[in-house]
Amino acid sequence: MSIECKNQQKIAIWSALEQAGANAEKEGYPPALVFARNHQSPYVAIPLNLFIGLLKARRGFQIVSKEEA
């Protein structure tokens, strides 16, 4: 995974994601954006298909539709 980190009070999320994606493409890895602001917990933004793949890799995980819930 190619990780881009930002610690800013106000973040231009789409610009930061573009930068993470461009760097990841050069490195041949999927992008991950880690972002936080002062005195707050950090968050991670990754592509949805990667997130779902990570969830599916977890033992016993199932995707349930709204109709089934």
C-alpha positions, 0 to 999 in steps of 0.5 A: 500500500502507498500511504499519503499522510496529512495533518491539517486543520482543514483538508482538501480531501479530493486533492489529497486523494488525487495526490495519494492516487498519483503516488500509488500509481508510480509505486504500483500499490493501492493508495491509502490516505491517512489524515488527522487534525490537531488533538483528533484521532486519525482516519484512513481513506482507501478505495472501496474495493480494497476495503471490501476485499479486506473485510471479505478476507476476515474470517466469517465476514458476510455482506448483507443487503438492507432487505436481508438485515 
